[in-house]
Amino acid sequence: MKIALILVVFILAVLIIFWIQNRKTVPFSNIDSMRKPIKIGHRGASGYCPENTMASYQKAIDLGVDFIEIDIHMSKDGKLIVHHDPQLERTTNGKGLLKDYTSEQLMKMDAGSWFNPDFCHERIPLLTEVLDRFLPQAGILIEIKHPELNPGIEQALTTVLNSYQSDHQRIMIHSFDVASIKKCHELMPSIPVGILVKNSPLGISDKFLREVSEFAAFVNPKHTMMSAKLKQKIHRHGMRAFTWTVNDKKKLKAFEAIKLDGIITDFPDYL
C-alpha cells in the first residue's frame, strides 16, 4: 500500500513538472537551440556607439550578438519610435517629451552628437526601420517603455509585428510593467514575453514567479540580484533566466559559468 502511494505521488509530481514546462503556447525552440547564455546587445552596442541608433545596432551585429535589445515609445502621430527616455534632452538635440512630437519631427533630430561628434548623422529610428534592417541578422528584444505614457502601445506593437509573423521566433518583448506584458501575450501569443525586475532587497518571491509564469516565458532581473539560486528558482517555474545590464568582465564570466539563458550588456565583445 505504501509503495503504491509513493508511486502515485511520484507520477503526480512528474505530471505537474511536465505541465509547468509545457503549458505556454510560446515557441522558444530557437532560443533553446542557441549557445548559453545568448548574447544580447543593450540598445545595440551602447558602450561603443550612441544608444538606440542604427550605428549602435550595426556595431552589435559586428560583435556577434544573438539579439539586439531596443526601447520603444509612441510618437504624437501613433508611430513606434526607438528611444529610451520619455524626454529627448539626454540623447538628442530635441527638448521636452517624445510623445509631443510627430514621427517626422523626431526622425530629423540628431541622436548621435551627444555621444561623439562623429555620430552627428545618427537619427532616431522607427521600429519598422530597425526590424527591416536587422531582423535577418539578429533577433530583436523589444522593451516597452512607460506604457502609462503611451496608452495603446501594445495594440500598436501588435499591428506592426503582425507584418513580421514569419520572424516571431526571432522577436521577444519585455517590460517592467507586468500588466503591459500580460496584454502583449494575449495579443501576440506566438511571441515570447518577459518581465524585467529592478533590484530589490526582498528578492523575487515564488508567488510573483508563479503568477507571471502563466504568460511570461522569461524573467530578467537586474544583475545585482542574479545568482545560481535565483536562476534555478526561475527555472522551477518553467521560465528562462536573463539578467541586465552586465558590463564587468569578471561578473560576465561568473554568469556564463552558471549557464544563464541570456545576458544583456553594453559591450557584446566581452561575452
C-alpha positions in Angstrom: 0.0 0.0 0.0 2.8 2.4 1.0 4.7 1.6 -2.3 1.5 2.3 -4.3 1.1 5.6 -2.6 4.7 6.6 -3.2 4.2 5.7 -6.9 1.1 7.8 -7.2 2.8 10.8 -5.6 5.8 10.3 -8.0 3.6 10.2 -11.1 1.7 13.3 -10.0 4.9 15.1 -9.4 6.1 14.2 -12.9 2.9 15.3 -14.4 3.0 18.7 -12.6 6.5 19.3 -13.8 5.6 18.4 -17.3 2.6 20.8 -17.2 4.7 23.6 -15.8 7.3 23.2 -18.6 4.8 22.8 -21.4 1.8 24.9 -20.6 2.9 28.0 -22.5 1.9 28.4 -26.2 5.1 30.3 -26.9 7.6 28.6 -29.1 11.1 29.1 -27.6 12.9 26.5 -29.6 15.1 29.0 -31.4 16.4 30.3 -28.0 16.9 26.8 -26.6 19.0 25.8 -29.6 21.4 28.7 -29.2 24.5 28.8 -27.1 24.0 29.7 -23.4 23.9 32.4 -22.4 22.5 34.2 -25.5 24.4 37.4 -26.1 22.1 40.5 -26.1 23.4 43.9 -27.1 21.9 46.6 -24.8 20.5 49.3 -27.0 22.8 47.9 -29.6 26.5 48.1 -28.6 25.9 51.2 -26.5 29.4 51.0 -24.9 30.8 51.9 -28.3 28.1 53.9 -30.1 25.2 56.2 -29.2 22.4 54.0 -27.8 19.4 53.0 -29.9 20.9 54.2 -33.2 21.4 52.3 -36.4 25.2 52.6 -35.8 24.9 51.0 -32.4 22.8 48.1 -33.8 25.2 47.5 -36.6 28.1 47.5 -34.2 26.3 44.9 -32.1 25.8 42.8 -35.2 29.5 43.1 -36.0 30.3 42.0 -32.5 28.3 38.8 -32.9 25.1 39.4 -30.8 22.3 36.9 -30.9 19.8 39.6 -30.0 19.6 43.4 -30.1 17.7 45.0 -27.2 15.8 48.1 -28.1 13.3 50.5 -26.4 10.1 51.8 -27.9 7.7 54.8 -27.3 4.8 56.2 -29.3 5.0 59.4 -31.2 2.3 62.0 -31.3 1.0 60.5 -34.6 1.0 57.0 -33.2 4.2 55.6 -34.7 6.5 53.3 -32.7 9.8 55.2 -32.1 13.0 53.6 -30.9 14.3 55.7 -28.0 15.0 55.0 -24.3 13.8 58.1 -22.3 10.4 59.7 -22.3 12.3 63.0 -22.6 14.6 64.0 -25.5 17.3 66.0 -23.9 19.7 63.3 -22.8 20.4 61.7 -26.1 19.2 64.1 -28.8 19.1 67.8 -29.6 15.4 67.9 -29.0 13.6 69.2 -26.0 10.6 68.0 -24.0 8.6 64.8 -24.2 8.9 62.4 -27.1 5.2 61.8 -27.2 4.6 65.5 -28.0 6.3 65.2 -31.4 5.3 63.6 -34.7 7.5 60.8 -36.1 8.6 63.1 -38.9 9.8 65.7 -36.4 11.6 63.1 -34.3 13.4 61.4 -37.2 15.0 64.8 -38.0 16.7 65.1 -34.6 20.4 64.5 -34.0 20.7 61.4 -31.9 24.4 60.9 -32.0 26.4 64.0 -31.3 25.9 63.8 -27.5 28.0 60.6 -27.6 30.6 61.8 -30.1 30.6 64.3 -32.9 31.5 61.5 -35.3 27.9 60.3 -34.9 26.2 63.6 -35.8 24.3 62.0 -38.7 22.6 59.4 -36.5 18.8 59.9 -36.2 16.0 58.5 -34.0 14.7 55.4 -35.9 11.3 53.9 -36.4 10.7 50.4 -35.1 9.9 49.2 -38.6 13.3 50.6 -39.8 15.1 48.5 -37.2 13.1 45.4 -37.9 13.5 45.7 -41.7 17.3 46.2 -41.5 18.4 43.9 -38.7 16.0 41.0 -38.2 17.7 38.9 -40.8 20.9 39.2 -39.0 19.9 39.0 -35.3 16.9 38.6 -33.1 15.2 41.7 -31.6 14.3 42.1 -28.0 11.8 45.0 -27.6 11.3 46.8 -24.3 8.1 48.7 -23.9 8.9 51.9 -22.1 6.4 53.7 -19.8 3.2 52.2 -21.2 1.3 54.5 -18.9 2.5 57.4 -21.0 1.8 55.6 -24.2 -1.8 54.2 -24.0 -2.5 51.7 -26.7 1.2 50.9 -27.3 0.6 47.2 -27.0 -2.0 47.2 -29.8 0.2 49.4 -31.9 3.1 47.0 -31.4 0.8 44.1 -32.4 -0.2 45.8 -35.6 3.5 46.3 -36.5 4.6 42.8 -35.6 1.7 41.2 -37.5 3.6 42.1 -40.6 6.6 40.1 -39.4 4.8 36.8 -38.5 7.5 34.6 -40.1 10.0 36.2 -37.8 8.1 35.8 -34.5 10.6 33.3 -33.1 13.3 36.0 -33.6 11.4 38.6 -31.6 10.9 38.9 -27.9 9.2 41.6 -25.8 9.8 42.6 -22.2 8.9 45.4 -19.8 8.9 46.3 -16.1 5.1 46.7 -16.4 3.6 43.3 -15.8 0.1 44.4 -17.0 1.5 45.6 -20.3 3.4 42.3 -20.8 0.4 40.3 -20.0 -1.6 42.2 -22.6 1.1 41.6 -25.2 1.0 37.9 -24.5 -2.8 38.0 -25.0 -2.5 39.9 -28.3 0.6 38.0 -29.6 0.8 34.5 -28.0 3.3 33.4 -30.6 6.0 35.9 -29.3 7.9 35.2 -26.1 7.4 37.9 -23.5 9.3 38.5 -20.2 9.3 40.6 -17.1 12.1 43.0 -16.2 12.8 43.2 -12.5 14.6 46.1 -10.7 16.9 45.4 -7.8 15.1 44.6 -4.6 16.5 43.6 -1.2 13.4 41.4 -0.8 14.3 39.3 -3.8 11.7 37.7 -6.1 9.0 35.7 -4.4 7.7 32.3 -5.6 4.2 33.9 -5.6 5.3 36.5 -8.1 7.1 33.9 -10.3 4.0 31.7 -10.1 1.7 34.5 -11.2 3.8 35.8 -14.1 4.7 32.2 -15.3 1.1 32.0 -16.6 2.1 34.2 -19.5 5.8 35.0 -19.3 8.5 32.9 -21.0 11.4 34.6 -19.2 12.3 36.8 -16.2 15.0 39.4 -16.5 16.2 40.7 -13.1 19.0 43.3 -12.6 22.4 41.7 -12.4 22.8 42.7 -8.8 20.1 40.2 -7.9 21.1 37.4 -10.2 22.6 34.2 -8.8 22.7 30.5 -9.5 20.0 30.1 -6.8 17.7 32.6 -8.4 18.3 31.1 -11.9 17.2 27.7 -10.5 14.2 29.3 -8.9 13.0 30.9 -12.1 13.6 27.6 -14.0 11.5 25.8 -11.5 8.6 27.9 -12.6 9.2 27.0 -16.2 10.7 30.3 -17.4 14.2 31.2 -18.7 16.5 33.4 -16.7 18.1 36.5 -18.2 19.9 39.4 -16.5 20.6 43.1 -17.3 22.9 45.1 -17.8 26.3 43.4 -17.2 29.5 45.3 -18.2 32.0 43.8 -15.7 34.1 41.1 -17.4 34.5 39.1 -14.2 30.8 39.1 -13.5 30.0 38.2 -17.1 32.3 35.1 -16.7 30.6 34.2 -13.5 27.1 34.3 -15.2 28.4 32.3 -18.1 29.6 29.7 -15.6 26.2 29.2 -14.1 24.7 29.0 -17.6 22.2 31.8 -17.6 19.8 31.7 -20.5 20.7 35.3 -21.6 22.8 38.3 -20.6 22.3 41.9 -21.7 25.5 44.0 -22.0 26.7 47.3 -23.4 29.9 45.5 -24.5 28.9 42.4 -26.5 32.5 41.6 -27.2 33.1 40.9 -23.5 31.0 37.8 -23.8 
